[in-house]
């Protein structure tokens, strides 16, 4: 399901990147008790790096 959605959204994400110059990131989460937990935590560092790149 997730990968199907990713494929369907690819064109929209390419337009976003062309228009705004920034990347689109996927954050995958899972429920743990009453909270959601980010499963792909490495994306946080990638997002922070992209923010720094966009500031330049």
PDB file of N, CA, C and O in Angstrom, chain B, residues numbered from 101:
ATOM      1  N   UNK B 101       0.826  -1.199   0.000  1.00  0.00           N
ATOM      2  CA  UNK B 101       0.000   0.000   0.000  1.00  0.00           C
ATOM      3  C   UNK B 101       0.864   1.255   0.000  1.00  0.00           C
ATOM      4  O   UNK B 101       0.628   2.167  -0.792  1.00  0.00           O
ATOM      5  N   UNK B 102       1.856   1.311   0.875  1.00  0.00           N
ATOM      6  CA  UNK B 102       2.705   2.497   0.984  1.00  0.00           C
ATOM      7  C   UNK B 102       3.445   2.749  -0.322  1.00  0.00           C
ATOM      8  O   UNK B 102       3.508   3.885  -0.791  1.00  0.00           O
ATOM      9  N   UNK B 103       4.003   1.698  -0.911  1.00  0.00           N
ATOM     10  CA  UNK B 103       4.779   1.863  -2.135  1.00  0.00           C
ATOM     11  C   UNK B 103       3.885   2.237  -3.313  1.00  0.00           C
ATOM     12  O   UNK B 103       4.322   2.946  -4.219  1.00  0.00           O
ATOM     13  N   UNK B 104       2.641   1.769  -3.310  1.00  0.00           N
ATOM     14  CA  UNK B 104       1.683   2.143  -4.346  1.00  0.00           C
ATOM     15  C   UNK B 104       1.404   3.643  -4.259  1.00  0.00           C
ATOM     16  O   UNK B 104       1.397   4.334  -5.277  1.00  0.00           O
ATOM     17  N   UNK B 105       1.178   4.141  -3.058  1.00  0.00           N
ATOM     18  CA  UNK B 105       0.939   5.569  -2.848  1.00  0.00           C
ATOM     19  C   UNK B 105       2.142   6.393  -3.299  1.00  0.00           C
ATOM     20  O   UNK B 105       1.990   7.435  -3.938  1.00  0.00           O
ATOM     21  N   UNK B 106       3.322   5.920  -2.964  1.00  0.00           N
ATOM     22  CA  UNK B 106       4.552   6.628  -3.325  1.00  0.00           C
ATOM     23  C   UNK B 106       4.649   6.780  -4.843  1.00  0.00           C
ATOM     24  O   UNK B 106       5.017   7.845  -5.339  1.00  0.00           O
ATOM     25  N   UNK B 107       4.325   5.732  -5.569  1.00  0.00           N
ATOM     26  CA  UNK B 107       4.359   5.778  -7.027  1.00  0.00           C
ATOM     27  C   UNK B 107       3.335   6.745  -7.594  1.00  0.00           C
ATOM     28  O   UNK B 107       3.622   7.468  -8.549  1.00  0.00           O
ATOM     29  N   UNK B 108       2.160   6.762  -7.021  1.00  0.00           N
ATOM     30  CA  UNK B 108       1.104   7.656  -7.481  1.00  0.00           C
ATOM     31  C   UNK B 108       1.446   9.124  -7.230  1.00  0.00           C
ATOM     32  O   UNK B 108       1.015   9.997  -7.982  1.00  0.00           O
ATOM     33  N   UNK B 109       2.201   9.393  -6.201  1.00  0.00           N
ATOM     34  CA  UNK B 109       2.522  10.767  -5.825  1.00  0.00           C
ATOM     35  C   UNK B 109       3.807  11.291  -6.467  1.00  0.00           C
ATOM     36  O   UNK B 109       4.145  12.463  -6.299  1.00  0.00           O
ATOM     37  N   UNK B 110       4.517  10.453  -7.187  1.00  0.00           N
ATOM     38  CA  UNK B 110       5.816  10.828  -7.730  1.00  0.00           C
ATOM     39  C   UNK B 110       5.746  12.082  -8.608  1.00  0.00           C
ATOM     40  O   UNK B 110       6.590  12.969  -8.472  1.00  0.00           O
ATOM     41  N   UNK B 111       4.770  12.172  -9.494  1.00  0.00           N
ATOM     42  CA  UNK B 111       4.655  13.329 -10.384  1.00  0.00           C
ATOM     43  C   UNK B 111       4.435  14.614  -9.585  1.00  0.00           C
ATOM     44  O   UNK B 111       5.043  15.643  -9.878  1.00  0.00           O
ATOM     45  N   UNK B 112       3.574  14.551  -8.589  1.00  0.00           N
ATOM     46  CA  UNK B 112       3.311  15.713  -7.739  1.00  0.00           C
ATOM     47  C   UNK B 112       4.575  16.141  -7.010  1.00  0.00           C
ATOM     48  O   UNK B 112       4.849  17.334  -6.882  1.00  0.00           O
ATOM     49  N   UNK B 113       5.340  15.178  -6.534  1.00  0.00           N
ATOM     50  CA  UNK B 113       6.571  15.489  -5.805  1.00  0.00           C
ATOM     51  C   UNK B 113       7.623  16.095  -6.725  1.00  0.00           C
ATOM     52  O   UNK B 113       8.379  16.972  -6.307  1.00  0.00           O
ATOM     53  N   UNK B 114       7.678  15.639  -7.966  1.00  0.00           N
ATOM     54  CA  UNK B 114       8.610  16.222  -8.933  1.00  0.00           C
ATOM     55  C   UNK B 114       8.247  17.676  -9.211  1.00  0.00           C
ATOM     56  O   UNK B 114       9.129  18.529  -9.313  1.00  0.00           O
ATOM     57  N   UNK B 115       6.956  17.960  -9.334  1.00  0.00           N
ATOM     58  CA  UNK B 115       6.499  19.342  -9.540  1.00  0.00           C
ATOM     59  C   UNK B 115       6.876  20.210  -8.344  1.00  0.00           C
ATOM     60  O   UNK B 115       7.317  21.347  -8.513  1.00  0.00           O
ATOM     61  N   UNK B 116       6.704  19.683  -7.146  1.00  0.00           N
ATOM     62  CA  UNK B 116       7.053  20.412  -5.929  1.00  0.00           C
ATOM     63  C   UNK B 116       8.537  20.760  -5.929  1.00  0.00           C
ATOM     64  O   UNK B 116       8.917  21.894  -5.638  1.00  0.00           O
ATOM     65  N   UNK B 117       9.370  19.779  -6.257  1.00  0.00           N
ATOM     66  CA  UNK B 117      10.814  19.989  -6.261  1.00  0.00           C
ATOM     67  C   UNK B 117      11.199  21.048  -7.287  1.00  0.00           C
ATOM     68  O   UNK B 117      12.042  21.899  -7.005  1.00  0.00           O
ATOM     69  N   UNK B 118      10.595  21.008  -8.473  1.00  0.00           N
ATOM     70  CA  UNK B 118      10.896  22.010  -9.505  1.00  0.00           C
ATOM     71  C   UNK B 118      10.459  23.400  -9.061  1.00  0.00           C
ATOM     72  O   UNK B 118      11.175  24.378  -9.275  1.00  0.00           O
ATOM     73  N   UNK B 119       9.293  23.485  -8.448  1.00  0.00           N
ATOM     74  CA  UNK B 119       8.740  24.789  -8.070  1.00  0.00           C
ATOM     75  C   UNK B 119       9.438  25.399  -6.860  1.00  0.00           C
ATOM     76  O   UNK B 119       9.715  26.598  -6.844  1.00  0.00           O
ATOM     77  N   UNK B 120       9.725  24.587  -5.853  1.00  0.00           N
ATOM     78  CA  UNK B 120      10.247  25.114  -4.598  1.00  0.00           C
ATOM     79  C   UNK B 120      11.714  24.780  -4.352  1.00  0.00           C
ATOM     80  O   UNK B 120      12.344  25.377  -3.479  1.00  0.00           O
ATOM     81  N   UNK B 121      12.262  23.842  -5.104  1.00  0.00           N
ATOM     82  CA  UNK B 121      13.672  23.505  -4.965  1.00  0.00           C
ATOM     83  C   UNK B 121      14.003  22.575  -3.817  1.00  0.00           C
ATOM     84  O   UNK B 121      15.174  22.273  -3.588  1.00  0.00           O
ATOM     85  N   UNK B 122      13.013  22.121  -3.100  1.00  0.00           N
ATOM     86  CA  UNK B 122      13.257  21.236  -1.961  1.00  0.00           C
ATOM     87  C   UNK B 122      12.801  19.816  -2.251  1.00  0.00           C
ATOM     88  O   UNK B 122      11.996  19.575  -3.151  1.00  0.00           O
ATOM     89  N   UNK B 123      13.321  18.903  -1.490  1.00  0.00           N
ATOM     90  CA  UNK B 123      12.966  17.495  -1.642  1.00  0.00           C
ATOM     91  C   UNK B 123      11.696  17.174  -0.860  1.00  0.00           C
ATOM     92  O   UNK B 123      11.308  17.905   0.051  1.00  0.00           O
ATOM     93  N   UNK B 124      11.064  16.077  -1.231  1.00  0.00           N
ATOM     94  CA  UNK B 124       9.905  15.554  -0.512  1.00  0.00           C
ATOM     95  C   UNK B 124      10.367  14.316   0.247  1.00  0.00           C
ATOM     96  O   UNK B 124      11.062  13.464  -0.305  1.00  0.00           O
ATOM     97  N   UNK B 125       9.982  14.222   1.501  1.00  0.00           N
ATOM     98  CA  UNK B 125      10.400  13.108   2.344  1.00  0.00           C
ATOM     99  C   UNK B 125       9.185  12.324   2.814  1.00  0.00           C
ATOM    100  O   UNK B 125       8.100  12.877   2.993  1.00  0.00           O
ATOM    101  N   UNK B 126       9.384  11.043   3.009  1.00  0.00           N
ATOM    102  CA  UNK B 126       8.355  10.183   3.584  1.00  0.00           C
ATOM    103  C   UNK B 126       8.754   9.834   5.003  1.00  0.00           C
ATOM    104  O   UNK B 126       9.888   9.432   5.267  1.00  0.00           O
ATOM    105  N   UNK B 127       7.816   9.991   5.904  1.00  0.00           N
ATOM    106  CA  UNK B 127       8.024   9.582   7.290  1.00  0.00           C
ATOM    107  C   UNK B 127       7.046   8.439   7.548  1.00  0.00           C
ATOM    108  O   UNK B 127       5.831   8.601   7.434  1.00  0.00           O
ATOM    109  N   UNK B 128       7.597   7.297   7.894  1.00  0.00           N
ATOM    110  CA  UNK B 128       6.784   6.124   8.200  1.00  0.00           C
ATOM    111  C   UNK B 128       6.664   6.005   9.708  1.00  0.00           C
ATOM    112  O   UNK B 128       7.658   6.054  10.432  1.00  0.00           O
ATOM    113  N   UNK B 129       5.429   5.848  10.169  1.00  0.00           N
ATOM    114  CA  UNK B 129       5.228   5.733  11.611  1.00  0.00           C
ATOM    115  C   UNK B 129       4.352   4.530  11.918  1.00  0.00           C
ATOM    116  O   UNK B 129       3.639   4.005  11.063  1.00  0.00           O
ATOM    117  N   UNK B 130       4.437   4.120  13.168  1.00  0.00           N
ATOM    118  CA  UNK B 130       3.656   2.989  13.652  1.00  0.00           C
ATOM    119  C   UNK B 130       3.154   3.345  15.044  1.00  0.00           C
ATOM    120  O   UNK B 130       3.835   4.032  15.805  1.00  0.00           O
ATOM    121  N   UNK B 131       1.973   2.876  15.362  1.00  0.00           N
ATOM    122  CA  UNK B 131       1.435   3.159  16.686  1.00  0.00           C
ATOM    123  C   UNK B 131       2.074   2.272  17.732  1.00  0.00           C
ATOM    124  O   UNK B 131       2.207   1.062  17.548  1.00  0.00           O
ATOM    125  N   UNK B 132       2.466   2.891  18.830  1.00  0.00           N
ATOM    126  CA  UNK B 132       3.019   2.164  19.969  1.00  0.00           C
ATOM    127  C   UNK B 132       2.272   2.666  21.193  1.00  0.00           C
ATOM    128  O   UNK B 132       2.586   3.727  21.731  1.00  0.00           O
ATOM    129  N   UNK B 133       1.295   1.908  21.625  1.00  0.00           N
ATOM    130  CA  UNK B 133       0.434   2.377  22.710  1.00  0.00           C
ATOM    131  C   UNK B 133      -0.429   3.514  22.197  1.00  0.00           C
ATOM    132  O   UNK B 133      -1.135   3.365  21.200  1.00  0.00           O
ATOM    133  N   UNK B 134      -0.372   4.649  22.878  1.00  0.00           N
ATOM    134  CA  UNK B 134      -1.153   5.817  22.476  1.00  0.00           C
ATOM    135  C   UNK B 134      -0.375   6.763  21.578  1.00  0.00           C
ATOM    136  O   UNK B 134      -0.918   7.777  21.139  1.00  0.00           O
ATOM    137  N   UNK B 135       0.878   6.457  21.297  1.00  0.00           N
ATOM    138  CA  UNK B 135       1.731   7.367  20.530  1.00  0.00           C
ATOM    139  C   UNK B 135       2.140   6.748  19.205  1.00  0.00           C
ATOM    140  O   UNK B 135       2.141   5.529  19.038  1.00  0.00           O
ATOM    141  N   UNK B 136       2.488   7.622  18.267  1.00  0.00           N
ATOM    142  CA  UNK B 136       3.061   7.168  17.009  1.00  0.00           C
ATOM    143  C   UNK B 136       4.571   7.277  17.116  1.00  0.00           C
ATOM    144  O   UNK B 136       5.099   8.233  17.683  1.00  0.00           O
ATOM    145  N   UNK B 137       5.256   6.290  16.566  1.00  0.00           N
ATOM    146  CA  UNK B 137       6.713   6.242  16.609  1.00  0.00           C
ATOM    147  C   UNK B 137       7.228   6.256  15.175  1.00  0.00           C
ATOM    148  O   UNK B 137       6.762   5.485  14.337  1.00  0.00           O
ATOM    149  N   UNK B 138       8.190   7.134  14.891  1.00  0.00           N
ATOM    150  CA  UNK B 138       8.794   7.195  13.562  1.00  0.00           C
ATOM    151  C   UNK B 138       9.644   5.952  13.362  1.00  0.00           C
ATOM    152  O   UNK B 138      10.521   5.650  14.171  1.00  0.00           O
ATOM    153  N   UNK B 139       9.380   5.240  12.285  1.00  0.00           N
ATOM    154  CA  UNK B 139      10.087   3.993  12.015  1.00  0.00           C
ATOM    155  C   UNK B 139      11.385   4.224  11.240  1.00  0.00           C
ATOM    156  O   UNK B 139      12.356   3.492  11.431  1.00  0.00           O
ATOM    157  N   UNK B 140      11.411   5.220  10.379  1.00  0.00           N
ATOM    158  CA  UNK B 140      12.605   5.515   9.586  1.00  0.00           C
ATOM    159  C   UNK B 140      13.264   6.792  10.114  1.00  0.00           C
ATOM    160  O   UNK B 140      13.261   7.830   9.452  1.00  0.00           O
ATOM    161  N   UNK B 141      13.816   6.693  11.300  1.00  0.00           N
ATOM    162  CA  UNK B 141      14.380   7.853  12.000  1.00  0.00           C
ATOM    163  C   UNK B 141      15.514   8.531  11.235  1.00  0.00           C
ATOM    164  O   UNK B 141      15.793   9.707  11.471  1.00  0.00           O
ATOM    165  N   UNK B 142      16.172   7.817  10.327  1.00  0.00           N
ATOM    166  CA  UNK B 142      17.260   8.417   9.564  1.00  0.00           C
ATOM    167  C   UNK B 142      16.775   9.582   8.703  1.00  0.00           C
ATOM    168  O   UNK B 142      17.564  10.449   8.327  1.00  0.00           O
ATOM    169  N   UNK B 143      15.486   9.603   8.394  1.00  0.00           N
ATOM    170  CA  UNK B 143      14.939  10.672   7.571  1.00  0.00           C
ATOM    171  C   UNK B 143      14.990  12.019   8.306  1.00  0.00           C
ATOM    172  O   UNK B 143      15.020  13.066   7.658  1.00  0.00           O
ATOM    173  N   UNK B 144      15.000  12.011   9.610  1.00  0.00           N
ATOM    174  CA  UNK B 144      15.046  13.261  10.381  1.00  0.00           C
ATOM    175  C   UNK B 144      16.319  14.030  10.050  1.00  0.00           C
ATOM    176  O   UNK B 144      16.271  15.235   9.807  1.00  0.00           O
ATOM    177  N   UNK B 145      17.450  13.342  10.041  1.00  0.00           N
ATOM    178  CA  UNK B 145      18.716  13.981   9.685  1.00  0.00           C
ATOM    179  C   UNK B 145      18.713  14.489   8.256  1.00  0.00           C
ATOM    180  O   UNK B 145      19.251  15.559   7.973  1.00  0.00           O
ATOM    181  N   UNK B 146      18.111  13.730   7.356  1.00  0.00           N
ATOM    182  CA  UNK B 146      18.030  14.141   5.956  1.00  0.00           C
ATOM    183  C   UNK B 146      17.183  15.404   5.813  1.00  0.00           C
ATOM    184  O   UNK B 146      17.515  16.292   5.028  1.00  0.00           O
ATOM    185  N   UNK B 147      16.101  15.483   6.564  1.00  0.00           N
ATOM    186  CA  UNK B 147      15.235  16.664   6.523  1.00  0.00           C
ATOM    187  C   UNK B 147      15.977  17.880   7.067  1.00  0.00           C
ATOM    188  O   UNK B 147      15.928  18.958   6.476  1.00  0.00           O
ATOM    189  N   UNK B 148      16.656  17.706   8.182  1.00  0.00           N
ATOM    190  CA  UNK B 148      17.418  18.821   8.756  1.00  0.00           C
ATOM    191  C   UNK B 148      18.493  19.306   7.787  1.00  0.00           C
ATOM    192  O   UNK B 148      18.718  20.510   7.664  1.00  0.00           O
ATOM    193  N   UNK B 149      19.154  18.382   7.103  1.00  0.00           N
ATOM    194  CA  UNK B 149      20.175  18.753   6.120  1.00  0.00           C
ATOM    195  C   UNK B 149      19.552  19.511   4.953  1.00  0.00           C
ATOM    196  O   UNK B 149      20.125  20.490   4.476  1.00  0.00           O
ATOM    197  N   UNK B 150      18.400  19.075   4.498  1.00  0.00           N
ATOM    198  CA  UNK B 150      17.723  19.749   3.391  1.00  0.00           C
ATOM    199  C   UNK B 150      17.302  21.155   3.797  1.00  0.00           C
ATOM    200  O   UNK B 150      17.386  22.076   2.985  1.00  0.00           O
ATOM    201  N   UNK B 151      16.857  21.338   5.024  1.00  0.00           N
ATOM    202  CA  UNK B 151      16.496  22.675   5.510  1.00  0.00           C
ATOM    203  C   UNK B 151      17.709  23.585   5.454  1.00  0.00           C
ATOM    204  O   UNK B 151      17.606  24.730   5.013  1.00  0.00           O
ATOM    205  N   UNK B 152      18.857  23.090   5.895  1.00  0.00           N
ATOM    206  CA  UNK B 152      20.091  23.888   5.843  1.00  0.00           C
ATOM    207  C   UNK B 152      20.455  24.229   4.402  1.00  0.00           C
ATOM    208  O   UNK B 152      20.858  25.357   4.116  1.00  0.00           O
ATOM    209  N   UNK B 153      20.317  23.273   3.500  1.00  0.00           N
ATOM    210  CA  UNK B 153      20.614  23.525   2.085  1.00  0.00           C
ATOM    211  C   UNK B 153      19.702  24.597   1.506  1.00  0.00           C
ATOM    212  O   UNK B 153      20.146  25.429   0.715  1.00  0.00           O
ATOM    213  N   UNK B 154      18.438  24.584   1.892  1.00  0.00           N
ATOM    214  CA  UNK B 154      17.479  25.557   1.368  1.00  0.00           C
ATOM    215  C   UNK B 154      17.711  26.954   1.929  1.00  0.00           C
ATOM    216  O   UNK B 154      17.325  27.942   1.304  1.00  0.00           O
ATOM    217  N   UNK B 155      18.325  27.048   3.079  1.00  0.00           N
ATOM    218  CA  UNK B 155      18.611  28.356   3.678  1.00  0.00           C
ATOM    219  C   UNK B 155      19.694  29.103   2.909  1.00  0.00           C
ATOM    220  O   UNK B 155      19.777  30.329   2.981  1.00  0.00           O
ATOM    221  N   UNK B 156      20.523  28.364   2.171  1.00  0.00           N
ATOM    222  CA  UNK B 156      21.645  28.981   1.439  1.00  0.00           C
ATOM    223  C   UNK B 156      21.211  29.659   0.184  1.00  0.00           C
ATOM    224  O   UNK B 156      22.039  30.219  -0.533  1.00  0.00           O
TER     225      UNK B 156
END
